[in-house]
Amino acid sequence: MDSLIIAGKTIPPDSRQDIDLPVALLHTQTPMNMPVRIIRGRRDGPRIFISAAIHGDELNGVEIIRRLNQEKALDHLRGTLITIPIVNVFGVIHHSRYLPDRRDLNRSFPGSDRGSLAGRLADLFMTEIVANSTHGIDLHTGALHRENLPHLRVDLRDPEAERLAHTFGVPVIINSDLRDGSLREVAAERGIPMLLYEAGEALRFDELSIRAGVKGILNVMRALDMFPKRSYRQRKQIDSLVARSSVWVRATDSGIFRTFAALGARVAKGEVLGALTSPYGDNSVELCSPVSGIVIGKSKLPLVNEGDALFHIARFQGIKDAAENVESFTESMAAEEPEDPMGEQPII
């Protein structure tokens, strides 16, 4: 079996180890560490990393990874699971998307051990995590006061990434170009298929998004034959639909915004999504959808400035099929057992 060394420590087969990757010191000289858990099976196989909180205010992934690490299926693991529940430790502490140097970590890869704080953290992640992996899943949420329908962003030019995306089990897949300095871009350059999971809102837990994330990761691991087939019960899979494109609908004026379209709703071209007014109720302006599609992201803040992004709408070849897909997904997630095998209550 291939050797695995992270932070100078050898992780043998059939073992679990927690490692604190040293990041930097605070002004008080208190060390800051990135927590990593490595679970290796008895047999060799894929090495998949699951990362969360690259943006420090995106917390759903932290809970997804916590639940994932409690799964009984991991007792039968083939290969290696590397989980990093908090990548941007500085951002999580300060409830901030960014690092103290005001840089976006997901625009700082591959980084440099002599660069900025963001660059050094990116370099550490690349050296210790990505270099030791064959696949990856990065967990994200919407921005502050903005909620996302569970969906995947994938570079569909990668056949393996496309195959795994369709096994994840969310209703929508967006063919997303690789952004300069992103983790997905540098992983792709190294031949590592990656999925980016988007669901929920910054600084909030969302039970449906969390359940879908845990289930999706397990589906991908099963597709990679990381579990023996006898160790799990096959369930009906959601047929993910690929969006042709997506558009942002922005505020045409500043004021008070009342929204009429729900997350996941099917909207027609020209349909009224909401209305903008002054605090007195004067000068009401309707905001209409420029395309037909599904609402995959929306602002939750009723106070808006001109130009603010209020709705994200994905376009599909078959809008009716996409709407039914979203409905089936929501129903299947809500219909699952209210308690998980560990006896935990769902988050309300």
N, C-alpha and C positions, 0 to 999 in steps of 0.2 A: 504494500500500500504506500502511495506517495506520502512523503513527509510534509508536514504543515507547521510552519514556524511564523508566529505573529508576535511582534514586540520582543523578539529574542527568546520566546518560549516555545518549546515543541509541544504540540497538541497530539497525543497518541490516538489511535483508533479506539472506538467504543469509550469515549470520555466526554465530559462537559467541563469547560473551564471558563471562568470570568476573568477578563483582562482589562485593566485600566490603561488606556493609551495616554501617555503624558502629552498635553497640548501646550500649556504655557502657565506662567505664574500670574496671579492677580497682583495689584499694586501692594497688597499686604504680604506678598510672597507665598500666599496660599496656592498650592498646586491645583490646576484644573486638568481633569482627565476625561477622556471619552470612553464611556462604558461599552464593552464588547463581550458578547457571550458566544462561544464556539461549541457546537454540538457535533461530534463526529460519530458516524455509525461504525459498525464492525467491518463493513465492506466498503470498498472504494466506489466512488460515484461522483456526480456533479458537486460542485462547491458553489452554493448560492448565498449571496449576501442580501439582507433585508435592512434597509436604512430608513430612519425617520428623523424629523426635526433638523434637516439641513437648513430649513428656515425655522428659526427658534420659536416662532409663535404658532407653528403648525403641529398640533398635539395629537390628533387622531392616531397617527402612526405609532406614537409611544404606547398607547393602549393596545393597538393591534399586535405589536411585538410582544407585549406582556402576555396577552392571551395565547399567542402563537407558542411561546416558550412553555406553556402549561399543557399543550396538546399531548395526549397519550400516544398518538401516532408516531411521535418522535422517538419512542422506545424502539421502533423498528426501522429507524432511519438507515438509508444507504447513501453514502456520501457525506457531505458536510453542510451544516447550516450555520451561517455567521450572521448574528443579529446585532445591530447598532441602534438602540432605541433613541439615543440623543447624540446627534453628530455635532450640531452647533450648541455646545454647552453654554457658551456665553449668552447667546440669544435666548435660550430657554430660561435662564436665570433672570434676565431682564425683560421677559415677555416681548421680545423684539425679533423681527424677521432677520435682522442684520447682526453683524459682528460689531465689536466696539470701534473698529476702524471705518464703520459705515459701509462696508462692502457686502455685497450679496455673495454668499459662499457658493451658490449654484451658478455663478458667472466667473468663478475664480479657478476652475480646474484647467489643467492638471496641477497648477500651483508650483511652488518652489520652496525649498528648505531655507532659502535666503531672502524670500520675498516678504510681502505684507503679512499680517496676522492671518488674513483670509487665505493667502497663498500658501502659508506654512501649514495651516489646517488641511487644506485641499491636498497638499503634497503628502501629508501623513496618511490621509484616507486612501490615496492612490497606492502608496507604498505598502501599507499594512493590510488593507482590505481588498481593493480592486485587483491588485497583483496576485492575490491568493484565491481568486474567484473565477468561476466559469460563466456564471449568470448573475443577474442582479434585479432587484425590485426596489424602487425608491418611492416612499410614501409621502404624499403631500395633501394639503387642503386648499380651499380658497383663501384669498387674502382677508385682512381684517374687515369685518362687516360684509363679507361676500361669501356666499355659500355655493358649493359645487355639487351637482349630481354625481354620484359615483361613476367614474369613467376612466379609461386608460388613454395615455398619450404614448404613441409608439411610432418608430420609424419603420414603416411597412416595407421599405426596401430590403430589410433584413428578414429572410424567410423564417428563421428560427424565432425571432421576436414576434413576428406575425402569428406563427403557430401557437406560441405560449399565450399571446394576448387573447386568442379565441378560446382558450381553455380557462382563463381566469374567471369568467362568469359575470361580467358587468354588461349593462345593456348597450353601452356606447363605446366605440373605439375611435379615437381621432388620429388620423395620420398626421403626425406632428414633425415638422422639420427639426433637425438638431441645432440647438442654439449655441453660439460661441461661448466657450467657457463653462458649459454645463457638464454635469456628471455623465449624462447620457452621451454627449458628444465624445468625451475622452474614452468612455467604455466602448463605444462603437469602434473607435480607432484601434482599440486593442482586441477587437473581435469578440467582445463580451455582449451577448444579447441582453437588453435591459427593457423593463417596463416601468412606466411612471404612473402611479395610481393617484388620482385626484378625487377627493370626496370630503364634503363637510366644510366647516368654517374655521378660521384661525381662532386660537385660544378657547375652543369649545370642543367637548366630546359629543359625537353623534352616534347613537347606538346602531342605526342601520348601516352607516358608513363603516363602522368598526367591524360589525359582523361580516359584511361583504368583503372587507379587506382580509380578514383571517381566512375566510372560506376560499377566496381567490388565490391566496398564497399557497394554501394546501392543494388546490387544484393544479397549480403550476408545478408544484413539487411532485405530484402524482404523475403529471404528464412527462416529467423528467425521470420517471421510474425510481424516485427516491424512497418510495414505500412499496412493500410487497402488495400485490393486488388483493390478497386475502385480508389485509389489515384495515380495509375501509369498505364502506358500502357505497356503491355507485349511485349517484343521484342525478335527476334530470338536470341537464345543463342549460343555462341561458344562452340563446343564440345571439351573440354580440353582433351589432350592425356597425359598419364603418361609415363615419360621416364623410361626405364629399368635401365639405368645407365648413367653416364656422365664422360667424360675424358678431361683433360687439355692437350693441345699441347704446348710444351715449345720450346724456341729458342735453337737450337743446337750449335749456335755460337753467338758471339757478332758482331754488325755491324748495317747497315742500312737495315730496313725491309720494303719491299713493299708488301702490302696485296692485295690478289685477291678475297677473299671470303667475301661476305657481311654478316652483322648480319641478322639472320633468314634464311640464304641460306641452301639449301639441298646439302650436300657434300657426295661423295662416298669414300670408302676406297681407299687410294692411290692417291686421287685427290690432286693437288698442291694448297695449301692455300696461299702461298706467297713465297717470295724469300729474302734471306739474302745476302748482299754483303758488301765489304769494301767501304769506301767513294770514292774510285777511280773507283768502279764498277768491281773490280777483285774478284776472288774467290766466285762466285755466288753459293749459296747453296739453293736448293728448300726445302720447308717445306711441307710435305705431311700429309694428314689426316690418322691416324692409324685405323679409324673406319668409317662406314657410319652413318650419322646422320644429325642433324640440329645445326647450329652455334647459340648458345644462349648467348655467351659472346665473346668479342674480344678486344684486346688492340688497342688503337688509337694513340699510340706513335711510331713513326718510328725509334727511337733510342733504341736499345735493347741490353741487356747483356745476355750472355749465361745462360740458365735456366729460363729466364723470361717467364711467362705465356702469351701466345699470343692468343690462341683460347680456348673456352670452348664448347665442342660438346656433345649434348645430343643424346642418342641412343634410338630408338623406335622399336617396333615390326613391325610396318608398316611405313617405312620412307616416302613413297609417301603420305599417309594420313596425316602425321605430317606436311609435306611441304605444302600441300593444306590448312591445318588448319592455319598455320602461314600466308599464303597469304590471306585467308578469313578474319582473324583477322585484318590485316593491312588495307585491303580495307574497312572494316566496320568502323574502327576508323577514317580513312581519309574521309569517305563519310558523317560523321555526320555534323550537322549544323556548319558553321564557327563561329557563335556567340552563346554563351550560353544564358539561360533565363535571366541572369543579364545584358546582353548587352555587355559582355566583349569580346575583340578580342583574338584570340588564340595567344599563344607565338610563335614567329618565331625564 
